[in-house]
Amino acid sequence: MNRLFQLEAARALAAQLFLAVEPTFCGGFVQKVREPEFEAVRPFDSQPLPPNMPSRAVLPIWLGEASDKLKLPEAKILLGALGEAFSPTKQQRFESHTPLIGRPREARFEPHKPLSFPSDIWSLGCSLWNIIGQSSLFDGMFATEDSITGGQVDALGMLPPEW
């Protein structure tokens, strides 16, 4: 089964995402993603979870239509929940609440430096990859900071020496 968006629909969604976030960038704001929705993990046999098993899972969102059936006129995106947006020229924030799979590398390796527009662009790029490819650029299953960093190195090459 093909789960990818039709090319025209994927392009339209990507363009809409750029247009949706552009006013926040031009207005001097950086966005932070809200906390995802979780559900408790319960084994089928009602036994306690193994120690390496997460106790909760992130719920996916359902857009109401199979992605490969979405036609260009129906391809619409809605940007909401800007409650974490802030202006880095007026306020400094040092912690990213973006899920690990889209969190900028500098949030881990430069925690003493405030978040900035390039950090937001990184997260935007990861969001675009999710839209176009219908999956994360980095494997988020049982993700840790180390496993995400390993995926980033695999995709982009070695980290800067200072990291």
Backbone bond lengths (Angstrom), bond angles and torsions (degrees), N, CA, C in turn:
res aa  C-N    CA-C-N  psi(-1)  N-CA   C-N-CA  omega(-1)  CA-C   N-CA-C  phi
1 M - - - 1.442 - - 1.530 109.20 -
2 N 1.294 117.26 129.85 1.459 123.37 177.25 1.522 109.13 -85.30
3 R 1.334 116.72 121.08 1.458 120.52 -179.27 1.511 111.99 -104.82
4 L 1.305 118.32 0.95 1.459 120.65 -177.03 1.517 110.90 -75.98
5 F 1.330 115.32 149.63 1.453 120.18 172.99 1.517 109.12 -66.13
6 Q 1.314 116.32 150.95 1.454 119.31 169.02 1.523 106.61 -60.70
7 L 1.338 117.62 145.15 1.458 121.60 -172.45 1.523 112.26 -54.46
8 E 1.317 117.98 -44.45 1.464 120.82 -178.67 1.526 111.02 -63.17
9 A 1.339 116.81 -40.55 1.462 120.98 179.24 1.535 110.56 -67.02
10 A 1.334 117.09 -41.68 1.467 120.58 178.73 1.527 110.57 -62.80
11 R 1.318 117.04 -43.16 1.473 120.21 177.57 1.521 111.05 -62.11
12 A 1.324 116.92 -42.18 1.464 120.53 -179.77 1.525 110.63 -64.50
13 L 1.327 117.40 -42.59 1.461 120.53 179.27 1.526 111.01 -64.75
14 A 1.323 116.83 -42.09 1.464 120.05 178.45 1.528 110.94 -62.71
15 A 1.330 116.94 -44.71 1.465 120.68 178.67 1.521 110.72 -62.77
16 Q 1.324 116.95 -41.10 1.465 120.38 178.96 1.522 111.25 -64.43
17 L 1.333 116.87 -37.21 1.459 119.77 178.44 1.525 110.03 -63.54
18 F 1.341 116.70 -45.51 1.464 119.98 176.64 1.523 111.24 -58.78
19 L 1.325 116.39 -46.45 1.464 120.13 -179.43 1.524 111.67 -65.37
20 A 1.328 116.96 -33.23 1.465 120.13 -179.39 1.524 111.79 -70.11
21 V 1.332 117.75 -38.20 1.466 119.69 -177.87 1.524 112.96 -89.34
22 E 1.311 118.25 -16.17 1.467 121.48 -177.57 1.526 113.48 -56.18
23 P 1.341 120.17 -44.24 1.469 118.51 178.73 1.529 113.46 -61.66
24 T 1.340 117.14 -32.38 1.460 118.10 179.23 1.522 110.14 -71.07
25 F 1.336 117.21 -37.55 1.460 119.50 176.68 1.525 110.47 -66.34
26 C 1.327 117.00 -47.99 1.469 120.95 -179.04 1.527 111.27 -65.45
27 G 1.321 116.82 -28.90 1.458 120.76 178.01 1.515 112.71 -81.49
28 G 1.331 116.28 0.51 1.456 120.05 177.02 1.515 114.15 83.55
29 F 1.319 117.45 26.75 1.456 120.58 -178.63 1.518 110.91 -113.75
30 V 1.315 115.56 146.49 1.463 123.75 172.56 1.515 105.92 -111.37
31 Q 1.325 116.29 137.94 1.461 120.13 -179.05 1.514 110.54 -97.31
32 K 1.307 114.50 148.11 1.450 121.47 171.16 1.512 106.30 -126.19
33 V 1.318 116.33 138.59 1.459 121.64 -174.70 1.525 109.60 -79.57
34 R 1.323 115.90 141.38 1.466 120.04 178.13 1.520 109.62 -68.51
35 E 1.300 114.36 162.77 1.462 121.37 178.38 1.530 108.99 -63.36
36 P 1.332 118.44 133.57 1.468 120.01 179.09 1.528 111.29 -69.81
37 E 1.332 115.38 166.75 1.467 120.74 176.11 1.525 108.35 -87.12
38 F 1.336 115.40 139.00 1.457 121.39 -176.90 1.518 110.88 -119.90
39 E 1.322 114.79 159.31 1.454 121.46 171.75 1.525 107.41 -137.64
40 A 1.317 115.97 142.07 1.463 121.23 -179.69 1.527 110.49 -64.67
41 V 1.323 116.19 141.73 1.465 122.64 175.45 1.518 107.57 -90.18
42 R 1.337 115.93 126.67 1.468 121.26 -179.73 1.527 108.59 -126.63
43 P 1.332 117.59 124.03 1.468 119.59 177.53 1.527 111.14 -67.93
44 F 1.327 116.10 150.96 1.463 121.05 179.27 1.520 112.19 -63.28
45 D 1.332 116.77 -32.90 1.466 120.01 -175.57 1.531 113.34 -89.72
46 S 1.329 117.54 6.44 1.474 123.58 178.70 1.520 113.65 62.96
47 Q 1.325 117.44 13.58 1.462 121.14 175.98 1.535 108.49 -80.84
48 P 1.331 117.92 161.21 1.469 120.24 176.63 1.536 110.50 -61.60
49 L 1.310 115.50 150.99 1.463 120.47 178.27 1.521 110.29 -67.75
50 P 1.340 117.65 142.47 1.468 119.79 173.69 1.534 109.51 -61.72
51 P 1.327 118.09 155.63 1.457 120.44 -175.90 1.536 114.13 -61.61
52 N 1.323 118.41 -26.46 1.471 120.69 -179.13 1.528 112.89 -91.24
53 M 1.321 118.18 5.75 1.466 122.97 -178.49 1.525 109.03 -96.38
54 P 1.334 117.58 130.10 1.463 118.67 176.85 1.533 110.42 -66.05
55 S 1.320 115.89 148.57 1.459 120.15 -177.76 1.525 112.51 -84.75
56 R 1.337 116.73 -10.46 1.464 119.86 179.21 1.527 109.75 -147.25
57 A 1.337 114.94 158.98 1.468 121.90 -179.66 1.522 108.51 -124.68
58 V 1.332 116.07 150.76 1.459 121.42 176.85 1.522 108.35 -82.01
59 L 1.313 116.06 129.41 1.461 120.75 179.63 1.530 110.40 -78.62
60 P 1.324 117.95 132.57 1.469 119.81 175.31 1.531 109.77 -76.48
61 I 1.315 115.03 161.29 1.461 118.11 174.96 1.522 108.26 -97.39
62 W 1.304 116.21 149.99 1.462 122.53 177.61 1.509 107.40 -115.21
63 L 1.302 116.35 125.23 1.453 121.10 -177.01 1.519 112.63 -91.06
64 G 1.317 117.84 -0.62 1.453 121.05 174.10 1.515 115.09 89.23
65 E 1.310 118.65 -0.63 1.465 121.64 -178.88 1.524 107.93 -151.30
66 A 1.313 117.06 138.66 1.460 120.02 174.56 1.524 108.42 -60.70
67 S 1.322 116.28 133.71 1.461 119.79 -172.38 1.520 113.53 -59.26
68 D 1.334 117.90 -36.24 1.455 118.86 -179.18 1.527 112.56 -73.85
69 K 1.334 117.48 -8.36 1.472 121.54 177.09 1.529 112.16 -96.70
70 L 1.336 116.89 -10.08 1.460 121.29 -177.17 1.527 110.09 -71.07
71 K 1.317 116.27 122.04 1.464 122.12 179.82 1.523 109.61 -93.85
72 L 1.317 116.76 159.21 1.460 122.36 -177.04 1.530 112.97 -52.12
73 P 1.341 121.09 -47.02 1.467 118.81 -179.22 1.537 113.89 -63.26
74 E 1.342 116.85 -20.63 1.463 121.02 -179.16 1.528 112.50 -92.93
75 A 1.327 117.55 -7.85 1.461 122.32 -175.09 1.526 109.81 -77.96
76 K 1.321 115.26 95.72 1.454 121.01 -178.49 1.520 108.83 -132.01
77 I 1.300 115.39 141.80 1.460 120.33 -179.88 1.520 108.47 -121.02
78 L 1.306 116.52 147.34 1.452 122.59 179.00 1.517 108.18 -126.77
79 L 1.319 115.99 123.60 1.454 121.14 178.02 1.519 107.87 -99.06
80 G 1.297 116.45 126.65 1.455 119.79 -178.82 1.511 111.02 -142.41
81 A 1.306 115.56 -177.89 1.462 123.39 175.35 1.524 111.96 57.48
82 L 1.327 116.54 60.23 1.459 120.34 178.13 1.527 111.58 -92.59
83 G 1.302 116.77 23.71 1.455 120.82 -178.37 1.519 114.27 -62.91
84 E 1.301 118.42 -18.27 1.463 122.28 178.68 1.522 112.32 -98.35
85 A 1.330 118.16 1.67 1.464 120.76 -179.52 1.524 109.56 -67.10
86 F 1.324 115.47 145.02 1.460 120.31 176.79 1.521 108.88 -150.66
87 S 1.323 116.26 161.26 1.452 122.84 179.14 1.518 109.16 -100.03
88 P 1.348 118.43 112.31 1.464 119.65 -177.99 1.529 113.10 -67.02
89 T 1.338 118.38 -15.01 1.465 119.68 176.08 1.528 111.51 -80.13
90 K 1.339 116.69 -16.58 1.465 121.12 -178.29 1.526 113.16 -114.75
91 Q 1.314 116.93 -18.89 1.454 120.94 -173.34 1.524 108.44 -148.92
92 Q 1.321 117.58 141.09 1.460 121.19 177.04 1.524 109.78 -107.36
93 R 1.329 114.37 135.19 1.468 121.28 172.94 1.524 107.00 -129.61
94 F 1.305 114.54 140.09 1.461 119.99 -174.41 1.520 113.25 -114.21
95 E 1.311 117.77 -9.82 1.459 121.09 -176.80 1.516 110.25 -116.87
96 S 1.325 116.00 131.20 1.455 121.98 177.76 1.524 109.07 -97.36
97 H 1.330 116.24 130.75 1.462 121.26 175.91 1.525 111.32 -100.10
98 T 1.322 116.72 8.77 1.452 121.83 177.12 1.531 108.55 -64.07
99 P 1.334 119.09 137.71 1.475 119.51 176.80 1.530 110.99 -52.76
100 L 1.322 116.71 149.27 1.466 122.04 -174.74 1.524 113.67 -50.02
101 I 1.322 118.00 -39.75 1.469 119.88 -174.74 1.520 113.00 -66.52
102 G 1.328 118.21 -17.07 1.462 120.73 178.28 1.516 113.70 -121.71
103 R 1.332 116.15 5.82 1.460 120.39 -177.05 1.530 110.24 -74.32
104 P 1.319 117.61 133.29 1.470 120.09 179.91 1.523 111.26 -65.57
105 R 1.322 115.19 145.82 1.464 120.75 -176.34 1.527 112.06 -61.63
106 E 1.324 117.01 -34.68 1.465 118.89 -178.07 1.529 112.33 -66.30
107 A 1.336 117.52 -21.71 1.465 119.79 176.73 1.528 110.26 -64.25
108 R 1.325 117.04 -30.10 1.464 120.91 177.66 1.525 111.96 -87.11
109 F 1.328 116.23 -44.86 1.457 119.75 -169.80 1.524 114.36 -93.13
110 E 1.315 116.98 -11.84 1.465 120.78 177.45 1.529 109.89 -132.61
111 P 1.338 117.59 56.36 1.467 119.96 -175.31 1.526 113.37 -65.14
112 H 1.320 117.52 -15.96 1.460 121.71 178.75 1.530 112.38 -84.06
113 K 1.340 116.99 -10.17 1.459 121.31 178.62 1.529 109.42 -99.78
114 P 1.325 117.13 141.98 1.470 118.78 -179.30 1.527 111.95 -70.47
115 L 1.337 115.49 151.85 1.463 121.31 174.88 1.518 108.87 -63.23
116 S 1.338 116.34 150.71 1.461 120.55 -175.66 1.526 109.80 -144.10
117 F 1.323 115.01 -177.38 1.460 120.31 -179.58 1.531 112.78 -60.79
118 P 1.345 120.63 -41.65 1.467 118.60 177.23 1.533 112.81 -57.72
119 S 1.326 117.36 -34.18 1.463 119.93 176.60 1.518 110.52 -62.13
120 D 1.317 116.33 -40.81 1.457 121.30 179.28 1.529 111.43 -67.67
121 I 1.326 116.14 -37.77 1.471 120.22 178.24 1.524 109.93 -62.93
122 W 1.332 117.14 -39.08 1.467 120.58 176.72 1.528 110.19 -58.12
123 S 1.335 116.08 -49.37 1.460 120.22 -179.23 1.524 111.44 -64.05
124 L 1.336 117.07 -36.90 1.466 121.41 176.29 1.525 110.09 -62.44
125 G 1.331 116.81 -44.36 1.469 120.20 177.83 1.518 112.31 -60.58
126 C 1.326 116.78 -41.26 1.470 120.35 177.29 1.526 110.54 -64.35
127 S 1.325 116.92 -37.69 1.473 120.31 177.00 1.523 110.95 -64.55
128 L 1.330 116.51 -41.77 1.466 119.75 178.09 1.524 111.02 -62.73
129 W 1.315 116.62 -41.33 1.470 119.92 177.68 1.523 109.74 -59.75
130 N 1.324 116.79 -42.06 1.465 120.52 179.02 1.524 111.19 -61.35
131 I 1.326 117.02 -39.64 1.468 120.77 -179.90 1.523 110.25 -68.13
132 I 1.298 116.66 -51.71 1.469 120.87 -175.43 1.534 111.16 -68.33
133 G 1.322 116.97 -45.93 1.458 120.73 -174.48 1.507 115.37 -93.84
134 Q 1.344 117.59 -6.39 1.460 122.31 -179.99 1.526 112.02 58.74
135 S 1.311 116.71 24.59 1.461 121.24 173.67 1.522 107.37 -161.95
136 S 1.304 115.21 164.81 1.456 120.61 -179.11 1.527 110.40 -74.95
137 L 1.319 115.52 147.45 1.464 120.54 174.28 1.526 109.67 -63.65
138 F 1.322 116.47 -34.37 1.459 122.16 -179.35 1.522 108.84 -114.75
139 D 1.320 115.81 141.00 1.459 120.51 -176.31 1.520 110.24 -66.80
140 G 1.312 115.65 116.95 1.452 120.43 -177.73 1.512 114.14 -94.57
141 M 1.320 117.87 -6.46 1.461 120.75 -179.18 1.525 109.27 -66.83
142 F 1.316 116.68 118.63 1.460 123.00 -178.30 1.531 111.57 56.30
143 A 1.316 117.27 36.26 1.461 122.78 -174.50 1.525 112.13 -67.40
144 T 1.313 113.68 140.25 1.457 122.54 169.76 1.526 106.50 -124.30
145 E 1.312 117.36 166.85 1.464 118.83 176.76 1.526 110.54 -56.99
146 D 1.337 117.36 -40.75 1.466 120.82 -179.31 1.525 111.98 -65.28
147 S 1.338 117.79 -42.60 1.467 118.89 -178.74 1.524 111.04 -68.52
148 I 1.336 117.41 -37.53 1.465 120.22 176.98 1.517 110.16 -65.63
149 T 1.334 117.59 -43.88 1.465 120.78 178.10 1.526 110.24 -61.18
150 G 1.330 117.76 -40.13 1.465 120.71 176.41 1.523 111.74 -60.06
151 G 1.338 117.10 -42.37 1.465 120.60 176.57 1.517 112.14 -64.54
152 Q 1.321 116.73 -37.84 1.465 120.50 178.08 1.526 110.61 -65.25
153 V 1.326 117.04 -41.25 1.465 120.86 177.51 1.525 110.05 -64.79
154 D 1.327 117.31 -42.07 1.471 120.37 177.28 1.521 111.45 -59.44
155 A 1.339 116.83 -41.13 1.465 120.70 -176.03 1.524 113.16 -81.52
156 L 1.332 116.80 -35.32 1.463 119.85 -169.16 1.520 115.03 -117.50
157 G 1.324 117.50 -9.09 1.451 120.05 -178.23 1.517 110.93 99.51
158 M 1.313 115.09 -177.49 1.464 121.58 -174.96 1.519 112.28 -61.09
159 L 1.317 114.37 150.27 1.460 120.95 175.63 1.518 109.87 -71.51
160 P 1.320 117.23 157.65 1.473 118.86 173.54 1.531 109.77 -57.00
161 P 1.336 117.85 144.13 1.467 120.43 -175.68 1.531 113.79 -55.81
162 E 1.328 117.84 -33.74 1.461 119.54 -178.75 1.530 112.86 -67.72
163 W 1.349 118.06 -15.08 1.460 122.24 178.38 1.511 110.29 -91.04
